[in-house]
Amino acid sequence: MFDNKTILITGGTGSFGKRYVSQILANYNPKRVIIYSRDELKQFEMQQQFSHKAMRYFIGDVRDATRLVSAMRGVDYVIHAAALKQVPAAEYNPNECIKTNINGAQNVIDACIEANVHRVIALSTDKAANPVNLYGATKLASDKLFVAANNIAGANGPRFAVVRYGNVVGSRGSVVPFYRQLLEQGKTVLPVTHQEMTRFWITLDDGVKFVLTNFARMQGGEIFVPKIPSIRILDLVEAMSGTTEHELIGIRPGEKLHEVMVPEEMAHHSYEFDDHFVITPAIKFFDGTINYSVNKIGEKGTKVGEKFEYHSGTNHHFLTVDELKEMDEQPL
């Protein structure tokens, strides 16, 4: 699917972008892979790791609509991964978060339509479902923009979809590398914001594979949600430190106890497939004939119950302490 094609990744120097590049170069023969991001140092460091002849590195910000348009020329597939993601930072700097996560999303959409890109997937977060913090609210707005973009693009334009998943194990700024750093510094008691906290849990490799597969599945307008396990924060503490002893520091600004990826309010728009859920558009599309119960690769889904909710605290699959230990021993 990606052989002899050009792929652009916004925010491509992040954890997802690096793992995506390693998988795409290992399994396909792309024409070009464009890393679009604003940090020249991170691009320089990434060039040392990925110097394949297909690689291109473009300095640019998703806030810069003109630069995005020029970067999109000749691009076939786009992954929109650029975002301001730290929940407390977004609470204290709301306007900056809005500029990147909402205005930047619209700039990406406009550039993709102007360049007539084939397919686009935007990365979202569980925090976009029933958001209580600004980061989640901006990503919900971004999700809505990408879904509606299919109507704006029209019948012959690019197709847009969204991938929503939970905490990515080992991603930059997340809890696992933070805990590792504290343990390496000799700390024996790890900080916990609340003892009952749960989170959805996905590895980088699984997140990348899910995105790659959804390029083949998508018809346009879907929000794809993988079936993934949950974790209890005290189980993670025990897996990493060997004890459940912890320091309670209180919930951070904008933080939830549990996360939701398919809210009950969207159950009547949702289908369950073997390894994922699909939330279909709540708005009418120009093409009213799309049957979202069967995707582009022939997988069939069924409507979920009207009271269905995909919730990290009531998830049927929780990782055990031993499973978390095994995961922690693997390289990031």
SULBELJO-V977047 format. One record per residue. N is the residue number from 1. RES is the residue in one small letter. PHI is phi in degrees with one decimal (NA if undefined). Layout:
n = [N/N]
res = [RES/RES]
phi = [PHI/PHI]
This chain:
n = [1/2/3/4/5/6/7/8/9/10/11/12/13/14/15/16/17/18/19/20/21/22/23/24/25/26/27/28/29/30/31/32/33/34/35/36/37/38/39/40/41/42/43/44/45/46/47/48/49/50/51/52/53/54/55/56/57/58/59/60/61/62/63/64/65/66/67/68/69/70/71/72/73/74/75/76/77/78/79/80/81/82/83/84/85/86/87/88/89/90/91/92/93/94/95/96/97/98/99/100/101/102/103/104/105/106/107/108/109/110/111/112/113/114/115/116/117/118/119/120/121/122/123/124/125/126/127/128/129/130/131/132/133/134/135/136/137/138/139/140/141/142/143/144/145/146/147/148/149/150/151/152/153/154/155/156/157/158/159/160/161/162/163/164/165/166/167/168/169/170/171/172/173/174/175/176/177/178/179/180/181/182/183/184/185/186/187/188/189/190/191/192/193/194/195/196/197/198/199/200/201/202/203/204/205/206/207/208/209/210/211/212/213/214/215/216/217/218/219/220/221/222/223/224/225/226/227/228/229/230/231/232/233/234/235/236/237/238/239/240/241/242/243/244/245/246/247/248/249/250/251/252/253/254/255/256/257/258/259/260/261/262/263/264/265/266/267/268/269/270/271/272/273/274/275/276/277/278/279/280/281/282/283/284/285/286/287/288/289/290/291/292/293/294/295/296/297/298/299/300/301/302/303/304/305/306/307/308/309/310/311/312/313/314/315/316/317/318/319/320/321/322/323/324/325/326/327/328/329/330/331/332]
res = [m/f/d/n/k/t/i/l/i/t/g/g/t/g/s/f/g/k/r/y/v/s/q/i/l/a/n/y/n/p/k/r/v/i/i/y/s/r/d/e/l/k/q/f/e/m/q/q/q/f/s/h/k/a/m/r/y/f/i/g/d/v/r/d/a/t/r/l/v/s/a/m/r/g/v/d/y/v/i/h/a/a/a/l/k/q/v/p/a/a/e/y/n/p/n/e/c/i/k/t/n/i/n/g/a/q/n/v/i/d/a/c/i/e/a/n/v/h/r/v/i/a/l/s/t/d/k/a/a/n/p/v/n/l/y/g/a/t/k/l/a/s/d/k/l/f/v/a/a/n/n/i/a/g/a/n/g/p/r/f/a/v/v/r/y/g/n/v/v/g/s/r/g/s/v/v/p/f/y/r/q/l/l/e/q/g/k/t/v/l/p/v/t/h/q/e/m/t/r/f/w/i/t/l/d/d/g/v/k/f/v/l/t/n/f/a/r/m/q/g/g/e/i/f/v/p/k/i/p/s/i/r/i/l/d/l/v/e/a/m/s/g/t/t/e/h/e/l/i/g/i/r/p/g/e/k/l/h/e/v/m/v/p/e/e/m/a/h/h/s/y/e/f/d/d/h/f/v/i/t/p/a/i/k/f/f/d/g/t/i/n/y/s/v/n/k/i/g/e/k/g/t/k/v/g/e/k/f/e/y/h/s/g/t/n/h/h/f/l/t/v/d/e/l/k/e/m/d/e/q/p/l]
phi = [NA/-103.4/-64.5/58.4/-114.2/-107.2/-118.9/-118.8/-120.8/-75.5/62.2/-74.7/-88.2/-77.4/-58.6/-63.0/-58.5/-64.6/-69.6/-62.0/-60.0/-62.8/-74.3/-68.7/-73.8/-77.4/-114.8/-138.2/-124.1/-71.3/-71.5/-146.4/-123.6/-102.1/-96.1/-110.7/-158.7/-102.6/-102.8/-67.9/-66.3/-64.1/-67.0/-59.7/-65.2/-69.4/-63.3/-68.8/-88.8/-125.6/-114.2/-55.4/-61.2/-81.4/-76.1/-133.2/-125.5/-111.2/-76.8/177.1/-115.0/-66.4/-73.0/-97.0/-63.7/-64.3/-65.7/-61.7/-59.8/-68.7/-69.7/-81.7/-59.7/77.5/-85.9/-97.8/-130.0/-127.8/-113.7/-96.6/-111.3/-70.7/-169.3/-89.4/-117.7/-77.7/-59.4/-62.3/-61.2/-66.4/-63.2/-86.4/-130.0/-61.3/-66.7/-66.5/-63.7/-64.5/-60.3/-81.7/-80.5/-105.8/-63.0/-63.3/-61.2/-65.2/-62.5/-62.4/-59.2/-61.3/-66.4/-65.3/-67.0/-63.4/-85.7/53.2/-60.1/-73.3/-139.9/-135.0/-123.5/-101.8/-84.0/-119.1/-151.9/-60.9/-69.5/-80.2/-91.1/47.9/-67.0/-120.0/-122.7/-66.2/-55.4/-61.3/-64.7/-68.7/-73.3/-63.0/-61.4/-61.1/-57.7/-62.8/-63.5/-69.8/-66.2/-67.5/-59.7/-62.4/-69.3/-65.2/-71.0/79.7/-61.4/-105.3/-92.4/-61.4/-105.2/-118.6/-145.3/-128.0/-113.7/-116.7/-145.1/-89.8/-60.2/-95.2/-59.2/83.1/-67.5/-58.3/86.7/-90.7/-71.1/-63.8/-64.1/-65.5/-64.0/-59.2/-62.2/-63.3/-65.8/-66.1/-82.4/95.4/-68.2/-114.0/-120.1/-94.3/-77.2/-134.2/-79.5/-158.2/-66.4/-93.9/-65.2/-126.2/-146.0/-70.9/-136.4/-141.9/-81.8/-58.2/-60.8/-66.6/-63.8/-65.2/-60.5/-63.3/-64.1/-58.5/-64.6/-71.9/-62.5/-78.5/-75.6/-69.0/-109.9/115.9/99.2/-79.1/-110.6/-89.7/-127.4/-76.6/-82.5/-135.3/-76.2/-107.8/-131.6/-99.2/-60.5/-71.2/-66.5/-65.9/-57.7/-65.8/-63.6/-92.1/-109.2/87.5/-148.9/-90.6/-60.6/-151.3/-107.9/-82.6/-112.4/90.4/-65.9/-74.5/-55.8/82.6/-89.3/-100.7/-73.0/-131.9/-119.6/-125.8/-112.0/-123.4/-69.7/-56.0/-65.2/-105.0/-59.4/-72.7/-108.8/-117.7/-122.2/-106.5/-111.0/-56.3/-123.0/-161.5/-115.4/-128.8/-95.4/-90.4/-61.0/-83.8/-98.5/-77.7/-98.2/-57.5/-104.7/-79.4/-97.1/-65.9/-104.5/-75.5/-77.2/-130.8/-89.0/-67.0/-106.6/86.9/-71.3/-112.8/-118.0/-126.5/-62.2/-79.3/-66.6/-68.7/-101.2/-64.5/-147.9/-99.3/-127.4/-64.9/-83.8/-115.2/-57.0/-75.1/-121.3/-113.0/-72.4/-80.4/-59.2/-64.2/-65.5/-67.7/-61.7/-61.7/-67.2/-67.3/-78.1/-79.9/-66.4/-72.0]
